[in-house]
């Protein structure tokens, strides 16, 4: 982990390589999907109803990734589970990504209901980033992930209900 310069009090512009890995883990289902030849595949085939909402969703998703990888707290290490808060937030993020993968398995098996997609595939990724932000004391990632959660779910509801 690198810290290059301070942005605000305890937040630094830097680089957290594990953040790239955590992002890649969340993207595994999208990497596998082309090999499954799903028909139907509503996640990929449903057009966006509101272009502006779709654009904001993508912007907040990218902002979460950028903040997760390029903003580091002054006191954090590459990987740390020293405090109860760190253990709780890391455990929550691990549990969330596990539930997300379970949702993808269900989706890949053909159970592609709106409830499965919204609960497991749309709600969980922003929460994953939110809890990583809490674990890492990344005070830029936390509000970005909260905004991503709202926009991601709103876009899902608009497109699938």
C-alpha positions in Angstrom: 0.0 0.0 0.0 1.3 3.4 -0.9 0.4 6.9 0.5 1.6 9.7 -1.8 -0.1 12.8 -0.4 -2.8 13.9 2.0 -6.2 14.8 0.6 -7.8 15.7 3.9 -7.1 15.0 7.6 -6.6 11.2 7.6 -7.3 10.4 3.9 -4.4 10.1 1.5 -4.1 9.7 -2.3 -2.3 6.4 -2.7 -2.7 2.9 -4.0 -4.1 -0.2 -2.4 -3.4 -3.2 -4.6 -5.8 -5.4 -2.6 -8.6 -3.0 -3.7 -8.0 -4.1 -7.3 -8.3 -7.8 -6.2 -11.5 -7.1 -4.3 -12.9 -5.3 -7.3 -11.9 -8.3 -9.6 -13.6 -10.7 -7.1 -16.9 -8.8 -7.4 -16.6 -9.0 -11.3 -16.0 -12.8 -11.5 -19.7 -13.5 -12.5 -19.4 -11.1 -15.4 -16.2 -12.8 -16.4 -17.9 -16.2 -16.4 -21.2 -15.1 -17.9 -20.1 -15.1 -21.6 -19.1 -18.8 -21.4 -22.6 -19.8 -20.1 -24.6 -18.5 -23.2 -27.6 -17.7 -21.0 -31.0 -17.4 -22.8 -32.7 -15.4 -21.5 -30.2 -13.0 -19.8 -32.3 -10.1 -18.5 -29.3 -8.4 -16.7 -27.5 -8.0 -20.0 -30.5 -7.8 -22.4 -32.8 -5.4 -20.7 -32.4 -1.9 -22.1 -32.1 1.1 -19.8 -35.3 3.1 -19.6 -33.7 6.3 -18.4 -30.3 7.1 -19.9 -29.5 9.7 -17.3 -30.1 7.2 -14.4 -28.0 4.6 -16.2 -25.1 7.1 -16.7 -25.2 8.1 -13.0 -25.2 4.4 -12.0 -22.1 3.8 -14.0 -20.4 7.0 -12.7 -21.0 6.1 -9.1 -19.8 2.5 -9.7 -16.6 3.7 -11.2 -16.1 6.3 -8.4 -16.4 3.5 -5.9 -13.7 1.5 -7.6 -11.4 4.5 -7.9 -11.9 5.6 -4.3 -11.4 2.0 -3.1 -8.1 1.7 -4.9 -6.7 5.2 -4.8 -7.7 6.6 -1.4 -6.2 5.1 1.8 -6.5 6.0 5.4 -3.4 7.3 7.3 -3.4 4.4 9.8 -4.4 1.4 7.7 -2.1 -1.3 6.6 -2.3 -3.5 3.5 -4.6 -5.9 5.3 -5.6 -5.5 8.9 -8.1 -7.2 11.3 -6.8 -5.8 14.6 -10.0 -4.1 15.9 -13.5 -5.4 16.5 -14.7 -2.9 13.9 -12.3 -4.1 11.3 -13.3 -7.7 11.9 -17.0 -6.8 11.8 -16.8 -4.7 8.6 -14.5 -7.2 6.8 -16.8 -10.1 7.8 -19.8 -8.2 6.6 -18.1 -7.5 3.2 -17.1 -11.1 2.9 -20.6 -12.3 3.8 -22.1 -9.8 1.3 -19.9 -11.0 -1.6 -20.7 -14.6 -0.7 -24.4 -13.9 -0.9 -23.8 -12.1 -4.2 -22.1 -15.2 -5.6 -25.0 -17.3 -4.3 -27.4 -15.0 -6.1 -25.3 -15.3 -9.3 -25.4 -19.1 -9.1 -29.2 -19.0 -8.7 -29.4 -16.6 -11.7 -27.1 -18.8 -13.8 -29.3 -21.8 -13.0 -32.2 -20.0 -14.6 -34.0 -18.5 -11.6 -34.0 -15.0 -12.9 -36.8 -13.4 -11.0 -36.9 -9.7 -10.3 -36.5 -10.4 -6.6 -33.3 -12.5 -7.1 -31.8 -9.8 -9.3 -32.7 -6.9 -7.1 -31.8 -8.4 -3.8 -28.7 -10.4 -4.7 -27.3 -8.8 -7.9 -28.2 -5.1 -7.5 -28.3 -4.4 -3.8 -25.3 -6.3 -2.7 -22.4 -4.9 -4.8 -22.8 -1.4 -3.5 -23.1 -2.7 0.1 -19.9 -4.7 -0.5 -18.1 -1.4 -1.4 -19.8 0.4 1.6 -18.5 -2.2 4.1 -15.0 -2.2 2.5 -15.1 1.5 3.0 -16.0 1.1 6.6 -13.4 -1.6 7.1 -10.7 0.6 5.6 -11.9 3.9 7.2 -12.2 5.2 3.6 -14.4 8.2 4.2 -14.7 9.0 0.5 -15.8 5.5 -0.4 -18.6 5.3 2.2 -20.8 8.1 0.8 -19.9 7.1 -2.8 -21.1 3.5 -2.1 -24.3 4.8 -0.4 -25.0 6.9 -3.5 -24.2 4.0 -5.7 -26.6 1.8 -3.7 -29.5 4.3 -4.2 -28.9 4.9 -7.9 -28.2 1.2 -8.6 -31.4 0.0 -6.9 -33.4 2.8 -8.4 -32.2 1.9 -11.9 -33.0 -1.7 -11.2 -36.5 -1.0 -10.1 -37.2 1.3 -13.0 -35.9 -1.3 -15.5 -37.3 -4.4 -14.1 -40.6 -3.5 -12.4 
